Amino acid sequence: MKSKEVSNFELFYDLIFAYAISRITSVLHIINSERIPVLDVAEFLMMMLVFWTIWTYQTVFANRFYHTNLSHVVFLVFNMFWVVILSQSINTNFEQTHATFAGATSVLFMSLAVQYLIQAKRNKSQEVRHLCIQLGSLLTSIAVIGALTMIQWGNYGLRFSIYAITIFMAAFVPIGMKKTLRHFPTHFDHLTERYNLFTIILFGESIISVAGTIDSLNVHIDSLLFFIIIALLFSIYILTYDLGINRHLITAGLVLIHAHYFVFVGIELITASLELFMNQELTQTYFIWLLIIGLFFFLVPESVVLFVYGQKGRRSAGNVFFILAGFFVLLGIIANFKVEISMIYGLIALSILVLCYLWWRVLLRGQRY
């Protein structure tokens, strides 16, 4: 399959979503009794799913059909504006802005549906037309049902549940379309590059969080260790992308696509937990376990991507299991240490450094650039 480059308009589109995710993460900064309320964590996960789903549909559409022509650019710019509206409707009181949030997602899903249905009309391949009609019909249904939840009928809990179900359908129904998608595979090199570039943007947001902890008159060791932890996690991600994945595969890329929802969530949870603990807003035990959850969300999907799309002869589920199990056991032990914040950060950074080395040496077979 002919390689495809990421366009400047696609990169411009990604920046809007990076802003949206930074808004979503603010939900994690609402602390109650040195903990993040479970409801706020649930809202964070739900809003991340909404934005990841919309971004993914547009990204996969662009991967298969995008050309820099007027109609595609108009749709992309139109959607960007509605993502801005969606971002501004993010509120700690989700019920208060539900109408705007649900309305904006319905507009975006309908826009995506129209794009797919236009392609169904233009394309001569029966298989491609069938796929576009399926996706267009799914997105149209989701847009209409989502819009109905804006109307004041029944109680809010019922309407929100229906809205949540439509988002889950949009996100995960394509997994059941695997056979159809095989007939029209993605440009996998382009797809991996899009997800890689967006992940780099999220790591950039993490560095901004590090900068927020630095006092120019008194640079503390905690900030340095915070930065090192983020840099090491970035190294694991970029090594996997550069050295571990075969980007010339013919595939629908479903594992890569869905794994990145958890990768995105993991990066945001890791960053928020490190920042909040440094500001002494979380208890040590709660911080460690929140960090472990974030690292689990980040590392396990990365290992799955490496196993599914890795170079032949370099896949070893056993090695992955023992390395990650040992790492998480070590973090569990650190959780019981009653020491200063700097020492905790130092132990975590050292643990991730060892993990980074083993990831490169064992899972990536010590490959070099």
C-alpha positions as CSV (number, residue, x, y, z in Angstrom):
1,M,0.0,0.0,0.0
2,K,1.3,3.5,-0.9
3,S,2.5,5.5,2.1
4,K,0.6,8.6,3.2
5,E,1.9,11.7,4.9
6,V,0.2,13.6,7.7
7,S,-1.2,16.9,6.4
8,N,-0.8,20.3,8.1
9,F,-4.6,20.6,8.5
10,E,-4.6,17.3,10.4
11,L,-1.9,18.6,12.8
12,F,-3.9,21.8,13.2
13,Y,-6.9,19.8,14.1
14,D,-5.0,17.8,16.7
15,L,-4.1,21.0,18.6
16,I,-7.7,21.7,19.4
17,F,-8.1,18.3,21.0
18,A,-4.9,18.8,23.0
19,Y,-6.6,21.9,24.5
20,A,-9.8,19.9,25.1
21,I,-8.0,17.2,27.0
22,S,-6.2,19.8,29.2
23,R,-9.7,21.1,30.1
24,I,-10.9,17.6,30.9
25,T,-7.9,17.0,33.2
26,S,-8.9,19.9,35.3
27,V,-11.7,17.6,36.7
28,L,-9.0,15.6,38.4
29,H,-7.8,18.6,40.3
30,I,-10.9,18.8,42.5
31,I,-9.7,17.3,45.8
32,N,-11.9,16.2,48.7
33,S,-10.2,14.9,51.9
34,E,-6.9,14.4,50.0
35,R,-8.6,12.2,47.4
36,I,-10.2,12.7,44.0
37,P,-13.9,11.9,44.3
38,V,-14.9,8.7,42.4
39,L,-17.6,10.6,40.5
40,D,-15.0,13.1,39.2
41,V,-12.8,10.2,38.0
42,A,-15.8,8.6,36.3
43,E,-16.6,11.9,34.6
44,F,-13.0,12.3,33.5
45,L,-13.0,8.8,31.9
46,M,-16.3,9.5,30.2
47,M,-15.3,12.8,28.8
48,M,-12.0,11.3,27.6
49,L,-13.9,8.6,25.8
50,V,-16.1,11.2,24.1
51,F,-13.2,13.3,22.8
52,W,-11.1,10.2,21.9
53,T,-14.0,8.7,19.9
54,I,-14.6,11.9,17.9
55,W,-10.9,12.4,17.3
56,T,-10.5,8.8,16.3
57,Y,-13.4,8.8,13.8
58,Q,-12.0,11.9,12.1
59,T,-8.4,10.5,12.2
60,V,-9.4,7.1,10.6
61,F,-11.6,8.9,8.0
62,A,-8.7,11.1,7.1
63,N,-6.4,8.0,7.0
64,R,-8.6,6.4,4.4
65,F,-10.1,9.3,2.4
66,Y,-8.5,12.6,3.2
67,H,-7.0,14.7,0.4
68,T,-6.2,18.4,0.6
69,N,-9.3,19.6,-1.3
70,L,-11.9,22.2,-0.4
71,S,-14.6,19.9,0.8
72,H,-12.4,18.0,3.2
73,V,-10.8,21.1,4.6
74,V,-14.2,22.7,5.1
75,F,-15.4,19.7,7.1
76,L,-12.2,19.7,9.2
77,V,-12.4,23.4,10.0
78,F,-16.2,23.1,10.8
79,N,-15.5,20.3,13.2
80,M,-12.7,22.2,14.8
81,F,-15.1,25.0,15.8
82,W,-17.5,22.5,17.3
83,V,-14.7,20.9,19.3
84,V,-14.0,24.3,20.7
85,I,-17.6,24.6,21.8
86,L,-17.5,21.1,23.2
87,S,-14.4,22.0,25.2
88,Q,-15.9,25.1,26.6
89,S,-18.9,23.1,27.8
90,I,-16.7,21.0,30.1
91,N,-17.8,21.7,33.7
92,T,-17.4,20.0,37.1
93,N,-21.2,20.0,37.2
94,F,-21.8,17.9,34.1
95,E,-25.6,18.2,34.4
96,Q,-25.4,22.0,34.1
97,T,-23.8,21.9,30.6
98,H,-25.2,18.6,29.3
99,A,-27.4,20.2,26.7
100,T,-24.4,22.0,25.1
101,F,-22.1,19.0,25.5
102,A,-24.6,16.5,24.0
103,G,-25.6,19.0,21.2
104,A,-22.0,19.6,20.2
105,T,-21.2,15.9,20.1
106,S,-24.3,15.2,18.0
107,V,-23.3,17.9,15.5
108,L,-19.8,16.3,15.3
109,F,-21.1,12.8,14.9
110,M,-23.5,14.0,12.2
111,S,-20.7,15.8,10.4
112,L,-18.7,12.6,10.4
113,A,-21.7,10.6,9.2
114,V,-22.2,13.0,6.2
115,Q,-18.5,12.6,5.3
116,Y,-18.8,8.8,5.2
117,L,-22.1,8.9,3.3
118,I,-20.5,11.3,0.7
119,Q,-17.7,8.8,0.2
120,A,-20.2,6.0,-0.1
121,K,-21.8,7.9,-3.1
122,R,-18.4,8.8,-4.7
123,N,-16.6,5.5,-4.3
124,K,-16.9,2.8,-7.0
125,S,-15.7,-0.1,-4.8
126,Q,-18.7,-2.1,-3.4
127,E,-16.8,-3.1,-0.3
128,V,-15.8,0.5,0.5
129,R,-19.3,1.7,-0.1
130,H,-20.7,-0.9,2.2
131,L,-18.3,0.1,4.9
132,C,-19.1,3.8,4.5
133,I,-22.8,3.2,4.7
134,Q,-22.4,1.1,7.8
135,L,-20.4,3.8,9.6
136,G,-22.5,6.6,8.3
137,S,-25.7,4.9,9.5
138,L,-24.1,4.2,12.9
139,L,-23.0,7.8,13.4
140,T,-26.3,9.2,12.3
141,S,-28.2,7.0,14.8
142,I,-25.8,8.0,17.6
143,A,-26.1,11.7,16.7
144,V,-29.9,11.6,16.7
145,I,-30.2,9.7,20.0
146,G,-27.6,11.9,21.6
147,A,-29.5,15.0,20.6
148,L,-32.7,13.6,22.1
149,T,-31.0,13.6,25.5
150,M,-30.8,17.4,25.4
151,I,-34.6,17.6,25.8
152,Q,-35.9,17.9,29.3
153,W,-37.7,14.5,29.6
154,G,-37.4,12.0,32.5
155,N,-34.7,12.5,35.0
156,Y,-31.1,13.5,34.2
157,G,-29.7,10.1,35.3
158,L,-31.7,8.3,32.7
159,R,-30.9,10.8,29.9
160,F,-27.2,10.7,30.8
161,S,-27.2,6.9,30.8
162,I,-28.7,6.8,27.3
163,Y,-26.1,9.4,26.2
164,A,-23.3,7.3,27.7
165,I,-24.5,4.1,25.9
166,T,-24.4,5.9,22.5
167,I,-20.8,7.0,23.2
168,F,-19.9,3.4,24.1
169,M,-21.6,2.2,20.9
170,A,-19.7,4.7,18.8
171,A,-16.4,3.8,20.4
172,F,-16.6,0.0,20.4
173,V,-19.2,-1.2,17.7
174,P,-16.4,-0.9,15.0
175,I,-14.6,-3.8,16.7
176,G,-17.5,-6.0,15.6
177,M,-17.0,-4.8,12.0
178,K,-13.5,-6.3,11.9
179,K,-14.2,-8.6,8.9
180,T,-15.6,-5.6,6.8
181,L,-12.7,-3.4,7.8
182,R,-10.2,-6.0,6.6
183,H,-11.4,-5.4,3.0
184,F,-10.4,-1.8,3.3
185,P,-7.3,-1.6,5.6
186,T,-5.8,1.6,6.9
187,H,-2.6,3.3,5.8
188,F,-0.9,1.9,8.9
189,D,2.2,4.1,8.6
190,H,0.0,7.2,8.6
191,L,-2.2,5.9,11.4
192,T,0.7,5.1,13.7
193,E,2.2,8.5,13.0
194,R,-1.1,10.3,13.8
195,Y,-1.4,8.5,17.2
196,N,2.3,9.0,17.8
197,L,2.2,12.8,17.2
198,F,-0.9,13.2,19.3
199,T,0.7,11.3,22.2
200,I,3.8,13.5,21.9
201,I,1.4,16.6,22.3
202,L,0.0,15.0,25.5
203,F,3.5,14.5,26.8
204,G,4.2,18.1,26.0
205,E,1.2,19.0,28.2
206,S,2.8,17.0,31.0
207,I,6.0,19.0,30.6
208,I,3.9,22.2,31.0
209,S,2.6,20.7,34.3
210,V,6.2,20.1,35.4
211,A,6.9,23.8,34.6
212,G,4.0,24.8,36.8
213,T,5.8,23.3,39.8
214,I,9.1,25.2,39.3
215,D,9.9,28.4,41.2
216,S,12.6,30.3,39.3
217,L,14.1,31.4,42.5
218,N,14.1,28.0,44.2
219,V,14.2,25.0,41.8
220,H,13.4,21.9,44.0
221,I,14.6,18.4,43.4
222,D,11.0,17.2,43.2
223,S,10.4,19.1,40.0
224,L,13.6,17.6,38.5
225,L,12.4,14.1,39.4
226,F,8.9,14.8,38.1
227,F,10.5,15.8,34.8
228,I,12.7,12.7,34.7
229,I,9.7,10.4,35.3
230,I,7.8,12.0,32.4
231,A,10.9,11.8,30.2
232,L,11.4,8.1,30.9
233,L,7.8,7.3,30.1
234,F,8.1,9.2,26.9
235,S,11.3,7.2,26.1
236,I,9.3,3.9,26.5
237,Y,6.6,5.2,24.2
238,I,8.9,6.5,21.5
239,L,11.2,3.5,21.6
240,T,8.2,1.2,21.1
241,Y,7.0,3.4,18.2
242,D,10.4,3.7,16.5
243,L,11.9,0.3,17.1
244,G,9.1,-2.1,18.0
245,I,6.2,-1.6,15.6
246,N,6.1,-2.8,12.0
247,R,4.5,0.2,10.4
248,H,4.1,-1.5,7.0
249,L,1.5,-4.1,8.0
250,I,-1.8,-4.4,6.2
251,T,-4.3,-4.1,9.0
252,A,-7.4,-2.2,10.2
253,G,-5.4,-1.1,13.2
254,L,-8.2,-1.7,15.7
255,V,-5.9,-2.8,18.5
256,L,-3.7,0.3,18.0
257,I,-6.7,2.6,17.9
258,H,-8.4,1.3,21.1
259,A,-5.2,0.8,23.0
260,H,-4.5,4.6,22.7
261,Y,-7.6,5.5,24.6
262,F,-6.0,3.9,27.7
263,V,-2.6,5.3,26.8
264,F,-4.1,8.8,26.7
265,V,-6.0,8.3,30.0
266,G,-2.8,6.8,31.6
267,I,-0.7,9.8,30.7
268,E,-3.2,12.3,32.2
269,L,-3.6,10.2,35.4
270,I,0.1,9.9,35.9
271,T,0.7,13.7,35.3
272,A,-2.2,14.7,37.6
273,S,-1.2,12.3,40.4
274,L,2.5,13.5,40.4
275,E,1.5,17.2,40.3
276,L,-1.1,16.9,43.1
277,F,1.2,14.9,45.4
278,M,4.0,17.4,44.9
279,N,1.5,20.1,46.0
280,Q,0.7,17.9,49.0
281,E,-2.9,17.6,48.0
282,L,-3.0,13.7,48.1
283,T,-2.1,11.2,50.8
284,Q,0.9,9.1,49.9
285,T,-1.0,5.8,49.7
286,Y,-3.7,7.3,47.5
287,F,-1.1,8.9,45.3
288,I,0.9,5.7,44.8
289,W,-2.2,3.7,43.9
290,L,-3.5,6.4,41.5
291,L,-0.1,6.4,39.9
292,I,-0.1,2.6,39.6
293,I,-3.5,2.8,37.8
294,G,-2.2,5.4,35.5
295,L,1.0,3.4,34.7
296,F,-1.1,0.3,34.2
297,F,-3.3,2.1,31.7
298,F,-0.1,3.4,29.9
299,L,2.1,0.3,30.0
300,V,-0.2,-2.6,29.4
301,P,-1.8,-1.2,26.2
302,E,1.8,-0.3,25.0
303,S,2.9,-3.9,25.5
304,V,-0.2,-5.2,23.7
305,V,0.5,-2.9,20.7
306,L,4.1,-4.2,20.7
307,F,2.9,-7.8,20.8
308,V,0.3,-7.4,18.1
309,Y,2.2,-5.2,15.7
310,G,5.8,-6.0,16.7
311,Q,8.5,-7.4,14.4
312,K,8.2,-11.2,13.9
313,G,10.3,-13.2,16.2
314,R,10.4,-10.3,18.8
315,R,7.1,-11.0,20.5
316,S,7.1,-12.6,23.9
317,A,4.1,-12.4,26.1
318,G,6.0,-14.1,28.9
319,N,8.7,-11.5,29.0
320,V,6.1,-8.7,29.1
321,F,4.2,-10.3,31.9
322,F,7.2,-10.8,34.2
323,I,8.7,-7.4,33.6
324,L,5.4,-5.5,34.2
325,A,4.4,-7.8,37.2
326,G,7.8,-7.1,38.8
327,F,7.5,-3.4,38.2
328,F,4.0,-3.1,39.7
329,V,5.0,-5.3,42.7
330,L,7.9,-2.9,43.3
331,L,5.6,0.1,43.2
332,G,3.3,-1.6,45.7
333,I,6.3,-2.0,48.1
334,I,7.2,1.7,47.7
335,A,3.7,2.6,48.7
336,N,4.4,1.3,52.2
337,F,7.5,3.5,52.7
338,K,7.0,6.4,55.0
339,V,9.6,8.8,53.6
340,E,9.8,12.3,52.2
341,I,8.2,13.2,48.8
342,S,11.7,13.6,47.2
343,M,12.6,10.1,48.2
344,I,9.3,8.7,46.9
345,Y,9.8,10.4,43.6
346,G,13.4,9.2,43.5
347,L,12.4,5.6,44.0
348,I,9.7,5.9,41.4
349,A,12.1,7.4,38.9
350,L,14.7,4.7,39.6
351,S,12.0,2.0,39.1
352,I,10.9,3.5,35.8
353,L,14.5,3.8,34.7
354,V,15.1,0.1,35.3
355,L,11.8,-0.6,33.5
356,C,12.9,1.5,30.5
357,Y,16.1,-0.4,30.2
358,L,14.4,-3.8,30.4
359,W,11.8,-2.6,27.9
360,W,14.6,-1.7,25.4
361,R,16.9,-4.6,26.2
362,V,14.4,-7.5,26.5
363,L,11.3,-6.5,24.6
364,L,13.0,-4.5,21.9
365,R,16.0,-6.8,21.8
366,G,18.4,-3.9,22.3
367,Q,17.8,-2.5,18.9
368,R,19.6,0.8,18.0
369,Y,18.6,3.6,15.7
